[in-house]
Amino acid sequence: MAIARFSVVALDCPDPMTLARFYSAITGWVIGDTDDDWVQLSSDAGATIAFQLAPNHQPPQWPSDDRPQQAHLDFEVEELDAGEAAALAIGARRADVQPSPASFRVLLDPAGHPFCLVPAGH
């Protein structure tokens, strides 16, 4: 029997609403609960993503031992090139290091968090 049910992952960032809008565009989820330092997406999948104000946020450097990523999000796309182009169009940046660009793409969100696009069913 499970002790708990996973409900949300929260990302620290300097501007929660900006990051919420970015991930809303990635996922299609609408912006739900908000307050001065917290914005949460409403997900039809159950678990969701939230964004928490961290005024002195220092984004990870990927790959790096000095400021490791610690965690990242993966998103399935139907086609890598089209998914990457769409993410770049809404403010993502391509990471300099791409370990396996034919298999997945590493991008950075507007606050500098790494996330990956992977082919559906991968």
MDAnalysis code that builds the backbone (N, CA, C; Angstrom):
import MDAnalysis as mda
import numpy as np

u = mda.Universe.empty(366, n_residues=122, atom_resindex=np.repeat(np.arange(122), 3), trajectory=True)
u.add_TopologyAttr("name", ["N", "CA", "C"] * 122)
u.add_TopologyAttr("resid", np.arange(1, 123))
u.add_TopologyAttr("resname", ["MET", "ALA", "ILE", "ALA", "ARG", "PHE", "SER", "VAL", "VAL", "ALA", "LEU", "ASP", "CYS", "PRO", "ASP", "PRO", "MET", "THR", "LEU", "ALA", "ARG", "PHE", "TYR", "SER", "ALA", "ILE", "THR", "GLY", "TRP", "VAL", "ILE", "GLY", "ASP", "THR", "ASP", "ASP", "ASP", "TRP", "VAL", "GLN", "LEU", "SER", "SER", "ASP", "ALA", "GLY", "ALA", "THR", "ILE", "ALA", "PHE", "GLN", "LEU", "ALA", "PRO", "ASN", "HIS", "GLN", "PRO", "PRO", "GLN", "TRP", "PRO", "SER", "ASP", "ASP", "ARG", "PRO", "GLN", "GLN", "ALA", "HIS", "LEU", "ASP", "PHE", "GLU", "VAL", "GLU", "GLU", "LEU", "ASP", "ALA", "GLY", "GLU", "ALA", "ALA", "ALA", "LEU", "ALA", "ILE", "GLY", "ALA", "ARG", "ARG", "ALA", "ASP", "VAL", "GLN", "PRO", "SER", "PRO", "ALA", "SER", "PHE", "ARG", "VAL", "LEU", "LEU", "ASP", "PRO", "ALA", "GLY", "HIS", "PRO", "PHE", "CYS", "LEU", "VAL", "PRO", "ALA", "GLY", "HIS"])
u.atoms.positions = np.array([
    [0.844, -1.177, 0.000],
    [0.000, 0.000, 0.000],
    [0.892, 1.244, 0.000],
    [0.542, 2.203, -0.821],
    [1.322, 3.439, -0.927],
    [1.135, 4.310, 0.307],
    [2.152, 5.014, 0.663],
    [2.095, 5.971, 1.765],
    [1.453, 7.273, 1.305],
    [1.743, 7.660, 0.050],
    [1.262, 8.944, -0.453],
    [1.053, 8.867, -1.955],
    [0.406, 9.882, -2.490],
    [0.189, 10.002, -3.931],
    [0.919, 11.247, -4.414],
    [1.699, 11.092, -5.458],
    [2.430, 12.232, -6.019],
    [1.440, 13.246, -6.580],
    [1.633, 14.528, -6.223],
    [0.671, 15.526, -6.680],
    [1.288, 16.693, -7.443],
    [2.483, 17.128, -7.069],
    [3.047, 18.313, -7.710],
    [4.560, 18.319, -7.594],
    [5.212, 18.857, -8.610],
    [6.627, 19.179, -8.528],
    [6.705, 20.703, -8.626],
    [7.469, 21.319, -7.737],
    [7.589, 22.779, -7.719],
    [8.989, 23.182, -8.157],
    [9.053, 24.143, -9.041],
    [10.326, 24.673, -9.514],
    [10.551, 26.058, -8.922],
    [11.697, 26.263, -8.301],
    [12.071, 27.598, -7.836],
    [12.406, 28.457, -9.051],
    [12.064, 29.736, -8.975],
    [12.339, 30.628, -10.101],
    [12.176, 32.082, -9.649],
    [12.729, 33.021, -10.425],
    [12.609, 34.426, -10.053],
    [11.264, 35.048, -10.423],
    [10.502, 34.425, -11.340],
    [9.228, 34.982, -11.801],
    [8.238, 33.845, -12.046],
    [7.472, 33.449, -11.008],
    [6.582, 32.294, -11.145],
    [5.564, 32.401, -12.280],
    [4.978, 33.558, -12.503],
    [3.957, 33.664, -13.548],
    [4.558, 33.476, -14.939],
    [5.731, 34.033, -15.176],
    [6.377, 33.860, -16.480],
    [6.661, 32.393, -16.741],
    [7.177, 31.687, -15.750],
    [7.486, 30.272, -15.932],
    [6.195, 29.458, -16.055],
    [5.160, 29.824, -15.331],
    [3.873, 29.131, -15.455],
    [3.318, 29.278, -16.867],
    [3.412, 30.460, -17.427],
    [2.931, 30.671, -18.802],
    [3.716, 29.815, -19.788],
    [5.034, 29.722, -19.585],
    [5.878, 28.908, -20.457],
    [5.429, 27.448, -20.414],
    [5.339, 26.873, -19.206],
    [4.965, 25.465, -19.089],
    [3.493, 25.227, -19.430],
    [2.647, 26.220, -19.287],
    [1.274, 26.106, -19.748],
    [1.249, 25.922, -21.265],
    [2.108, 26.670, -21.961],
    [2.200, 26.527, -23.415],
    [2.781, 25.172, -23.807],
    [3.726, 24.651, -23.027],
    [4.318, 23.331, -23.317],
    [3.274, 22.234, -23.134],
    [2.528, 22.270, -22.037],
    [1.635, 21.165, -21.666],
    [0.185, 21.327, -22.109],
    [-0.238, 22.564, -22.337],
    [-1.647, 22.827, -22.606],
    [-2.482, 22.940, -21.341],
    [-1.841, 22.825, -20.173],
    [-2.559, 22.949, -18.897],
    [-2.788, 24.426, -18.601],
    [-3.890, 24.721, -17.947],
    [-4.212, 26.110, -17.629],
    [-3.587, 26.506, -16.293],
    [-3.390, 27.794, -16.134],
    [-2.872, 28.321, -14.872],
    [-3.999, 28.284, -13.859],
    [-3.735, 27.663, -12.723],
    [-4.744, 27.493, -11.679],
    [-4.443, 28.358, -10.482],
    [-4.128, 27.718, -9.356],
    [-3.882, 28.423, -8.091],
    [-2.707, 29.388, -8.217],
    [-2.917, 30.606, -7.716],
    [-1.841, 31.596, -7.704],
    [-1.895, 32.397, -6.411],
    [-0.748, 32.859, -5.980],
    [-0.647, 33.896, -4.952],
    [0.648, 34.639, -5.206],
    [1.096, 35.440, -4.278],
    [2.248, 36.300, -4.531],
    [3.522, 35.543, -4.881],
    [3.694, 34.335, -4.341],
    [4.949, 33.627, -4.584],
    [4.747, 32.189, -5.064],
    [3.557, 31.853, -5.572],
    [3.262, 30.488, -6.002],
    [2.269, 30.523, -7.147],
    [2.564, 29.825, -8.220],
    [1.629, 29.658, -9.333],
    [1.633, 28.175, -9.682],
    [0.438, 27.614, -9.829],
    [0.318, 26.177, -10.085],
    [-0.548, 25.945, -11.311],
    [-0.137, 25.009, -12.153],
    [-0.943, 24.634, -13.302],
    [-2.015, 23.641, -12.874],
    [-3.147, 23.673, -13.551],
    [-4.203, 22.682, -13.351],
    [-4.034, 21.615, -14.417],
    [-3.859, 20.389, -13.982],
    [-3.570, 19.290, -14.891],
    [-4.707, 18.294, -14.929],
    [-5.052, 17.850, -16.125],
    [-6.029, 16.778, -16.252],
    [-5.378, 15.413, -16.010],
    [-4.067, 15.401, -15.822],
    [-3.333, 14.148, -15.603],
    [-3.183, 13.812, -14.122],
    [-3.672, 14.662, -13.251],
    [-3.530, 14.431, -11.806],
    [-2.386, 15.242, -11.252],
    [-1.174, 14.730, -11.348],
    [-0.004, 15.473, -10.875],
    [0.227, 16.686, -11.766],
    [0.854, 17.711, -11.210],
    [1.050, 18.928, -11.982],
    [2.381, 19.591, -11.636],
    [2.578, 20.777, -12.155],
    [3.802, 21.562, -11.947],
    [3.410, 22.881, -11.296],
    [4.225, 23.309, -10.320],
    [4.033, 24.613, -9.685],
    [5.344, 25.380, -9.750],
    [5.254, 26.677, -9.540],
    [6.400, 27.569, -9.662],
    [6.430, 28.462, -8.438],
    [7.544, 28.416, -7.725],
    [7.674, 29.095, -6.438],
    [8.709, 30.205, -6.536],
    [8.357, 31.373, -6.018],
    [9.256, 32.516, -6.049],
    [10.527, 32.234, -5.244],
    [11.658, 32.440, -5.898],
    [12.975, 32.359, -5.265],
    [13.771, 33.535, -5.821],
    [13.686, 34.703, -5.165],
    [14.279, 35.923, -5.718],
    [15.766, 35.805, -6.061],
    [16.504, 34.994, -5.333],
    [17.941, 34.849, -5.594],
    [18.266, 33.557, -6.333],
    [17.294, 33.053, -7.072],
    [17.467, 31.785, -7.802],
    [18.680, 31.831, -8.718],
    [19.505, 30.813, -8.619],
    [20.632, 30.613, -9.526],
    [20.349, 29.349, -10.320],
    [20.127, 29.454, -11.616],
    [19.791, 28.257, -12.379],
    [20.954, 27.280, -12.412],
    [20.634, 25.998, -12.586],
    [21.704, 25.017, -12.710],
    [22.491, 25.263, -13.994],
    [23.695, 24.783, -14.019],
    [24.512, 24.794, -15.231],
    [24.585, 23.348, -15.696],
    [24.071, 23.074, -16.874],
    [24.030, 21.696, -17.341],
    [24.952, 21.502, -18.509],
    [25.788, 20.500, -18.509],
    [26.153, 19.650, -17.371],
    [27.224, 20.334, -16.531],
    [27.179, 20.140, -15.233],
    [28.141, 20.783, -14.345],
    [28.104, 20.133, -12.973],
    [29.271, 20.035, -12.359],
    [29.329, 19.585, -10.972],
    [29.211, 20.769, -10.015],
    [29.496, 21.982, -10.499],
    [29.432, 23.168, -9.637],
    [27.988, 23.527, -9.270],
    [27.090, 23.509, -10.255],
    [25.669, 23.786, -10.028],
    [24.859, 22.753, -10.803],
    [24.781, 21.516, -10.285],
    [24.102, 20.445, -11.022],
    [22.601, 20.684, -11.133],
    [22.011, 20.022, -12.105],
    [20.582, 20.218, -12.360],
    [19.699, 19.674, -11.252],
    [20.099, 18.657, -10.547],
    [19.372, 18.051, -9.429],
    [18.092, 17.345, -9.870],
    [17.351, 17.892, -10.785],
    [16.141, 17.258, -11.324],
    [15.831, 17.909, -12.660],
    [15.083, 17.201, -13.490],
    [14.604, 17.802, -14.727],
    [13.302, 17.136, -15.129],
    [12.559, 17.784, -15.994],
    [11.274, 17.279, -16.479],
    [11.451, 16.742, -17.893],
    [10.754, 15.670, -18.213],
    [10.708, 15.130, -19.570],
    [9.299, 15.311, -20.116],
    [9.220, 15.704, -21.382],
    [7.945, 15.870, -22.065],
    [7.981, 15.084, -23.364],
    [6.954, 14.268, -23.603],
    [6.852, 13.510, -24.846],
    [6.338, 14.415, -25.957],
    [6.920, 14.260, -27.143],
    [6.476, 14.972, -28.341],
    [6.310, 13.948, -29.463],
    [5.457, 14.256, -30.412],
    [5.257, 13.350, -31.544],
    [6.485, 13.311, -32.443],
    [7.156, 14.465, -32.588],
    [8.316, 14.548, -33.472],
    [9.319, 15.527, -32.861],
    [10.576, 15.092, -32.712],
    [11.572, 15.899, -31.988],
    [11.819, 17.270, -32.608],
    [12.045, 17.328, -33.912],
    [12.355, 18.621, -34.533],
    [11.197, 19.608, -34.378],
    [9.979, 19.151, -34.614],
    [8.814, 20.032, -34.494],
    [8.598, 20.439, -33.041],
    [8.759, 19.505, -32.119],
    [8.606, 19.826, -30.703],
    [9.643, 20.830, -30.240],
    [10.885, 20.641, -30.676],
    [11.943, 21.578, -30.308],
    [11.647, 22.964, -30.870],
    [11.260, 23.038, -32.133],
    [10.961, 24.335, -32.750],
    [9.835, 25.048, -32.000],
    [8.800, 24.307, -31.617],
    [7.688, 24.918, -30.890],
    [8.130, 25.422, -29.522],
    [8.959, 24.646, -28.819],
    [9.442, 25.075, -27.500],
    [10.346, 26.299, -27.619],
    [11.209, 26.320, -28.624],
    [12.079, 27.481, -28.834],
    [11.258, 28.730, -29.146],
    [10.173, 28.562, -29.866],
    [9.331, 29.698, -30.253],
    [8.656, 30.361, -29.059],
    [8.486, 29.631, -27.960],
    [7.834, 30.228, -26.788],
    [8.825, 30.592, -25.688],
    [10.134, 30.521, -25.982],
    [11.105, 31.013, -25.017],
    [12.105, 30.020, -24.486],
    [12.044, 28.753, -24.891],
    [13.076, 27.793, -24.472],
    [14.387, 28.136, -25.175],
    [15.473, 27.655, -24.588],
    [16.791, 27.768, -25.226],
    [17.362, 26.363, -25.354],
    [18.093, 26.114, -26.417],
    [18.724, 24.812, -26.615],
    [19.970, 24.744, -25.748],
    [20.124, 23.664, -24.987],
    [21.334, 23.473, -24.185],
    [22.515, 23.260, -25.121],
    [23.684, 23.745, -24.705],
    [24.887, 23.591, -25.524],
    [25.267, 22.123, -25.702],
    [25.067, 21.322, -24.670],
    [25.427, 19.910, -24.722],
    [24.186, 19.086, -25.045],
    [24.268, 18.293, -26.093],
    [23.187, 17.416, -26.533],
    [23.746, 15.996, -26.613],
    [23.602, 15.196, -25.536],
    [24.220, 13.870, -25.510],
    [23.740, 12.927, -26.600],
    [22.485, 13.013, -26.970],
    [21.932, 12.090, -27.968],
    [20.780, 12.765, -28.707],
    [21.088, 13.760, -29.560],
    [20.026, 14.553, -30.179],
    [19.070, 13.768, -31.068],
    [19.466, 12.598, -31.527],
    [18.544, 11.774, -32.311],
    [17.518, 11.093, -31.399],
    [17.842, 10.954, -30.101],
    [16.966, 10.266, -29.149],
    [16.184, 11.204, -28.250],
    [16.767, 12.337, -27.882],
    [16.091, 13.317, -27.033],
    [16.804, 14.652, -27.169],
    [16.107, 15.723, -26.796],
    [16.672, 17.075, -26.862],
    [16.658, 17.683, -25.473],
    [17.764, 18.309, -25.114],
    [17.874, 19.004, -23.838],
    [17.674, 20.493, -24.111],
    [16.681, 21.070, -23.445],
    [16.385, 22.495, -23.577],
    [16.419, 23.124, -22.192],
    [16.442, 24.444, -22.157],
    [16.411, 25.200, -20.906],
    [15.172, 26.080, -20.915],
    [14.446, 26.092, -19.805],
    [13.271, 26.954, -19.722],
    [13.713, 28.397, -19.491],
    [12.796, 29.362, -19.483],
    [13.194, 30.763, -19.316],
    [13.944, 31.074, -18.025],
    [13.799, 30.238, -16.991],
    [14.543, 30.447, -15.739],
    [15.834, 29.640, -15.703],
    [16.125, 28.879, -16.756],
    [17.373, 28.126, -16.838],
    [17.299, 26.672, -16.404],
    [16.102, 26.154, -16.046],
    [15.967, 24.746, -15.664],
    [16.060, 23.867, -16.908],
    [16.883, 22.829, -16.887],
    [16.900, 21.892, -18.008],
    [15.606, 21.070, -18.057],
    [15.148, 20.782, -19.265],
    [14.080, 19.817, -19.455],
    [14.332, 19.133, -20.794],
    [13.748, 17.957, -20.961],
    [14.000, 17.183, -22.163],
    [12.713, 16.968, -22.946],
    [12.864, 16.927, -24.259],
    [11.808, 16.491, -25.155],
    [12.208, 15.100, -25.628],
    [11.286, 14.163, -25.501],
    [11.541, 12.779, -25.896],
    [10.431, 12.341, -26.848],
    [10.743, 11.446, -27.781],
    [9.705, 10.972, -28.679],
    [8.627, 10.196, -27.933],
    [7.387, 10.366, -28.329],
    [6.281, 9.645, -27.706],
    [6.547, 8.151, -27.793],
    [6.282, 7.451, -26.701],
    [6.498, 6.018, -26.638],
    [7.937, 5.611, -26.431],
    [8.798, 6.552, -26.174],
    [10.231, 6.285, -25.995],
    [10.503, 5.601, -24.678],
])
